[in-house]
Amino acid sequence: MQKRITVRVIPRAKENSIIGTMHDNDIRVRLTAAPTDGEANKQLIKLLNKQWRIPKSCITIVAGTKSRTKIIELEI
């Protein structure tokens, strides 16, 4: 089963954390990585892996690899 979620990323934050949901059900995430060379994307997948205990191989960025708004696909 696959599920898609929208994630709003705030790069260069003080800590890695999931802030919560916004009014349109997007998830807001703070990341310490800069948005260069895909580092923020790697850190996002690592954070979701740790918080939700989903294998990294089951988390895919479907759209928005170069944007702050990303669509993530989870294979559950």
Backbone hydrogen bonds in HBPLUS format (Angstrom, degrees):
<---DONOR---> <-ACCEPTOR-->    atom                        ^
c    i                          cat <-CA-CA->   ^        H-A-AA   ^      H-
h    n   atom  resd res      DA  || num        DHA   H-A  angle D-A-AA Bond
n    s   type  num  typ     dist DA aas  dist angle  dist       angle   num
A0076-ILE N   A0001-MET O   2.75 MM  75  5.34 154.9  1.81 165.5 169.9     1
A0003-LYS N   A0074-LEU O   2.87 MM  71  5.16 152.5  1.95 146.2 155.0     2
A0074-LEU N   A0003-LYS O   2.73 MM  71  5.16 169.4  1.74 158.5 161.9     3
A0005-ILE N   A0072-ILE O   2.88 MM  67  5.31 156.5  1.94 150.8 158.8     4
A0072-ILE N   A0005-ILE O   2.80 MM  67  5.31 163.6  1.83 164.0 166.9     5
A0027-ILE N   A0006-THR O   2.93 MM  21  6.33 168.0  1.95 157.1 157.6     6
A0007-VAL N   A0070-LYS O   2.77 MM  63  5.16 166.6  1.78 155.2 159.9     7
A0070-LYS N   A0007-VAL O   2.80 MM  63  5.16 167.7  1.82 155.4 159.4     8
A0008-ARG N   A0027-ILE O   2.70 MM  19  6.03 164.7  1.73 161.2 166.4     9
A0029-VAL N   A0008-ARG O   2.88 MM  21  6.17 156.8  1.93 166.9 168.4    10
A0009-VAL N   A0068-ARG O   2.82 MM  59  4.99 162.5  1.85 142.1 148.1    11
A0010-ILE N   A0029-VAL O   2.81 MM  19  6.12 148.5  1.91 161.6 170.6    12
A0031-LEU N   A0010-ILE O   2.97 MM  21  6.09 166.8  1.99 151.8 149.8    13
A0012-ARG N   A0033-ALA O   3.17 MM  21  5.40 159.8  2.22 131.6 133.3    14
A0013-ALA N   A0031-LEU O   2.80 MM  18  5.42 176.5  1.80 137.5 137.3    15
A0017-SER N   A0030-ARG O   2.99 MM  13  5.21 155.1  2.05 135.1 140.1    16
A0030-ARG N   A0017-SER O   2.78 MM  13  5.21 168.3  1.79 162.6 166.3    17
A0019-ILE N   A0028-ARG O   2.84 MM   9  5.36 145.4  1.96 137.7 147.7    18
A0028-ARG N   A0020-GLY O   2.80 MM   8  5.60 166.8  1.82 170.5 175.0    19
A0022-MET N   A0026-ASP O   2.77 MM   4  5.31 150.4  1.86 151.3 160.9    20
A0025-ASN N   A0022-MET O   3.10 MM   3  5.29 150.6  2.19 122.0 119.2    21
A0039-GLU N   A0036-THR O   3.08 MM   3  5.95 173.3  2.09 129.5 131.5    22
A0042-LYS N   A0038-GLY O   3.06 MM   4  6.34 159.0  2.10 152.8 158.0    23
A0043-GLN N   A0039-GLU O   2.95 MM   4  6.16 158.6  2.00 148.4 154.6    24
A0044-LEU N   A0040-ALA O   2.86 MM   4  6.02 147.6  1.97 143.4 152.2    25
A0045-ILE N   A0041-ASN O   3.10 MM   4  6.38 162.5  2.13 150.1 153.2    26
A0046-LYS N   A0042-LYS O   3.02 MM   4  6.25 156.9  2.08 145.6 152.5    27
A0047-LEU N   A0043-GLN O   2.87 MM   4  6.04 154.6  1.93 146.8 153.4    28
A0048-LEU N   A0044-LEU O   2.96 MM   4  6.20 167.4  1.97 155.1 158.0    29
A0049-ASN N   A0045-ILE O   2.94 MM   4  6.01 152.7  2.02 143.1 151.2    30
A0050-LYS N   A0046-LYS O   3.02 MM   4  6.23 154.1  2.09 143.4 149.7    31
A0051-GLN N   A0047-LEU O   2.88 MM   4  6.07 170.1  1.89 158.6 161.1    32
A0052-TRP N   A0048-LEU O   2.96 MM   4  5.69 163.7  1.99 142.9 148.3    33
A0053-ARG N   A0049-ASN O   3.01 MM   4  5.18 122.8  2.34 125.6 135.2    34
A0058-CYS N   A0055-PRO O   2.90 MM   3  5.44 158.1  1.95 116.2 123.5    35
A0059-ILE N   A0056-LYS O   3.16 MM   3  5.38 167.8  2.17 112.2 114.9    36
A0075-GLU N   A0058-CYS O   2.98 MM  17  5.01 151.4  2.07 140.7 148.2    37
A0060-THR N   A0073-GLU O   3.01 MM  13  5.18 158.0  2.06 148.1 154.5    38
A0073-GLU N   A0060-THR O   2.77 MM  13  5.18 167.1  1.79 157.7 162.3    39
A0062-VAL N   A0071-ILE O   2.81 MM   9  5.57 145.4  1.93 156.7 167.8    40
A0071-ILE N   A0063-ALA O   2.94 MM   8  5.13 162.7  1.97 140.6 143.4    41
A0067-SER N   A0064-GLY O   3.10 MM   3  4.77 165.7  2.12 109.8 108.5    42
